[in-house]
Amino acid sequence: MTLELDAVSRVVGGETHIDAVSLRLEPGSFNVLLGLTLAGKTTLMRLMAGLDKPSSGRVRMNGVDVTDVPVRKRNVAMVYQEFINYPSLTVYDNIASPLRLAGLSKAEIDRRVRAEAERLHIDHLLDRLPGELSGGQQQRTAIARALVRDAELVLLDEPLVNLDYKLREELRADMRELFARRRAVVVYATTDPREALALGGNTAVLHQGRLLQYGPTLEVYHRPASTEVAYVFADPPMNTVDGTLTGPAIELDDGTRLPSAPHLSGLAAGRYRFGIRPSHLSVRPLSPAQAEVPATVEIAEINGSETYLHVRHNGSAWVIQQEGILDFELGATVTVYLDPARLFAFDRQGRLLAAPTPPPPLPDLRA
């Protein structure tokens, strides 16, 4: 099934929630909707499902206009953030419920329920009630109930957000494999750039109701079309600072002088906005090509096994993402190491002009 959104908008009480989004999703594709909270992800999924009607624009499935077709007449399955299961029904009966409503035979229902439960590793829990399950097991049950219908469109609205880290990692690892042999269009909403990268497939970056970019996930990550995309598709967001390219050198507005890099050689001398990801800055020298920038520590934020170091240099605020737990005092002076080969260059309107060469892909250890 092909899903096509043609200039779809959604306006509620005079406020635009979705702004003329056009998007074509192919059969068997896995698509991530990436955006900050209130970017419009859930609203867009409700329009895809037929739960809401667009204020303007059309929705087509396999070329057929379904804009006015309600959700109950579409072959759609949806999984939400909450673990939505029938508390008085066993896991088996929860998964079987949409098949019984569809009037399938008892034998076909049993075959599908057991097959889906096995794929989601909950086949040993079929006789239990949802209240006897862990959060991860409850969400696996909800996903199984959605998938057992063999719907043409599967919508997953941040389905792992309420799980703890370990459970999220386990389910995320299973997610792509679950859909690998299906012809359904799968749409998965998340606020987490790392989750988008882990899931792969295609990514649509949504911001304030507007579709900023859509394409293969790694391509969108390595070549963000604008500073807006670069801001959304990074956690912490990309650092940006204005500067001047003079050919052999770059002079940032905070006074930092850097040698230029080969990937910037096609740009004319002039004013640009330069960007660098927090993970590409360091407080330790990593290569002779790095420039040294003195900066003052404003805060050291511990995030699990990483430290987000917020620093300032002549009015420019930068975030540095470092592995390990680092202890820096407020106001301490540090040297920030910056490799010009890692710089992105955007024009004054924020459109991408040059991007660093992506690193080679990691080897597939399963091969």
Number of C-alpha atoms within 10 A of each C-alpha: 19 19 20 21 22 16 16 23 24 23 13 9 6 7 8 16 20 27 20 20 18 16 17 13 18 17 17 18 19 24 25 29 26 26 26 18 12 14 21 23 28 19 19 24 21 17 21 27 25 20 14 17 21 23 15 16 16 19 26 17 19 12 11 11 13 19 21 12 14 13 17 10 9 15 14 21 22 22 22 18 14 17 21 15 20 16 12 11 16 20 30 23 20 23 30 22 17 17 22 13 8 9 9 13 11 11 9 10 21 16 11 19 27 20 15 23 23 13 15 18 15 18 17 11 17 18 12 14 19 25 14 12 14 12 18 19 20 21 25 23 30 24 26 28 27 21 25 21 22 17 20 21 24 26 24 22 21 19 24 24 15 15 18 11 10 10 16 16 15 11 18 16 13 14 16 16 12 13 17 12 9 16 18 22 22 25 23 23 24 23 23 18 23 13 16 24 16 14 21 16 17 22 28 24 29 26 23 17 22 19 22 18 17 20 15 15 22 16 14 19 20 16 19 26 21 18 24 18 27 26 19 23 26 17 16 16 19 24 22 21 16 18 20 17 23 15 16 13 15 23 17 19 15 15 14 15 16 20 17 19 18 11 17 20 13 10 14 10 14 12 18 22 24 26 21 26 22 21 16 16 22 21 17 13 16 12 10 8 15 19 17 19 16 15 20 19 20 19 17 19 17 16 12 9 10 14 19 22 22 19 24 18 17 12 10 16 17 25 26 24 23 20 14 13 15 14 12 15 11 13 13 12 16 17 15 21 22 23 22 22 19 19 24 28 29 23 17 11 10 17 16 21 18 20 21 18 14 12 7 6 6 6 7 6 5 4 4
